[in-house]
């Protein structure tokens, strides 16, 4: 019995660690998918505002 306990314990620990790894992978995938989307939207918005600011400056000059 004593020999089976460590093997079972290691197996259980391995299962838990793999579950954790799966969660980490899911989170990383979400981050890699969502971050670029947010960044592109933010950059587009920033460029849009910058363009508007430039247009306002031109209008102000005219």
Buried (B, 14 or more C-beta within 10 A) or exposed (E): EEEEEEEEEEEEEEEEEEEEEEEEEEEEEEEEEEEEEEEEEEEEEEEEEEEEEEEEEEEEEE
